[in-house]
Amino acid sequence: MTSIYFDHAATTPMIPEAVAAYAEAAGAGPGNPSSLHAFGRASRSRVTAARDTLARLLGCMPSELVFTGSGTESDNSALFGAAVAQRAKGRTGIVTTAVEHHAVLNACLQLEKQGFRLTVLPADETGRVSPEAAAAAIDESTAVVSVMAGNNETGTLQPYEEIGRIARERGAVMHVDAVQAFGYERWNLQSLPVDLISVSAHKINGPQGVGLLYVKRGTPFQPLLHGGTQERARRAGTENVPGISAFAEAANIAFRNMDERIRHVRDVRDSFLQALQAELGEDAFQLNGHQELRLPHIANVSFFGMSSETLLMNLDLAGVAASGGSACTSGSLQPSHVLTAMNLSRERVQSAVRFSFGFGNTREEAEKTAKIIATISARLRIS
Ligand SMILES: Cc1ncc(COP(=O)(O)O)c(C=O)c1O
């Protein structure tokens, strides 16, 4: 049977170089990076080398990087870390957007329960939030502003630099969830008006269960986890040494091949959309999200007359893996909070499927998937 993986926004396959780096570190014998003996020092040197690599790729200081256990943990650490530290200065406002991943939205709702004042910025029908709305919401009492770089469901990019500048001017800490944009954008963190950035290894062909949080020097920050003094007392817990080594390897390759990667996924995505047009006709589907300001690896498409669940089930039976929204909500029948926030019609929300492309995908797979969708569509119309 066909086996096509178009769900790279949920997670990506580990590349062989990352698997090799993982196996090498995991097989190297014991060694807690906090131990002072030779075994511990060998382990620590792996973590140090990985941190140096990531700092070079991101244009920041190694000491500004904190390894975590996931993108979700990076988001929570950023939000709670900065909000609690800012509250000590009398700042109690949180500003975020309606299209954030649940790792941010639910953390913000939790902060609201703890007494913070939450403002959720609306998105337009392309999924963009406006810097003007952000400017009206951010004031001298704002503790943290959290705006994602690129959306995990639609790929729409946000004006986070512009909003970051406003946040900075008003003394608020600026956080960016860059879990989906990581590996598709080059940053120089020294000059970017952002204080905290969350990323995750498994979205760039690295291992699951490893995240990274950039904490700009001088940013008010309280650790979320309490325990040892690992990661300069910003994230307690023994480091995932093999995962961190593999993450650095995957990131190195992702950044080295970034232009080629972007060209590749864009080509697969465009072939897919062209093939859909040829197979179904242009009135049968609609691409959701911003048409230009978007990440290249995500295509969120509504298919008129079909429900997401039915289409996803039939695609799965035909060997094609796609998704109905973010991975965390797939499996539940809740309509996507992102598409709902974009004010799309009920039909468009309920017929949306996310296809996300990456390493190993081909144009042929894209064309084949479009043909499979046309067959499913014809079959559903008859029955
Ligand atoms: C935008 C965004 N933020 C956060 C996360 C959570 O990352 P993790 O799966 O590493 O916890 C995801 C994962 O899908 C994401 O897409």
The ligand as a MOL file (V3000), in Angstrom:
LIG
                    3D

  0  0  0     0  0            999 V3000
M  V30 BEGIN CTAB
M  V30 COUNTS 16 16 0 0 0
M  V30 BEGIN ATOM
M  V30 1 C 3.7200 26.1810 17.4130 0
M  V30 2 C 3.9600 25.0590 18.3810 0
M  V30 3 N 4.2530 25.3400 19.6570 0
M  V30 4 C 4.4970 24.3840 20.5580 0
M  V30 5 C 4.4510 23.0580 20.2100 0
M  V30 6 C 4.7440 22.0150 21.2460 0
M  V30 7 O 6.0070 21.4120 21.0130 0
M  V30 8 P 6.3220 19.9650 21.6250 0
M  V30 9 O 5.5750 18.9790 20.7890 0
M  V30 10 O 7.8120 19.8120 21.4770 0
M  V30 11 O 5.8800 19.9750 23.0380 0
M  V30 12 C 4.1200 22.7010 18.8970 0
M  V30 13 C 3.9830 21.2810 18.4950 0
M  V30 14 O 3.2280 20.9470 17.6030 0
M  V30 15 C 3.8840 23.7350 17.9530 0
M  V30 16 O 3.5830 23.4500 16.6770 0
M  V30 END ATOM
M  V30 BEGIN BOND
M  V30 1 1 1 2
M  V30 2 1 2 3
M  V30 3 2 2 15
M  V30 4 2 3 4
M  V30 5 1 4 5
M  V30 6 1 5 6
M  V30 7 2 5 12
M  V30 8 1 6 7
M  V30 9 1 7 8
M  V30 10 2 8 9
M  V30 11 1 8 10
M  V30 12 1 8 11
M  V30 13 1 12 13
M  V30 14 1 12 15
M  V30 15 2 13 14
M  V30 16 1 15 16
M  V30 END BOND
M  V30 END CTAB
M  END
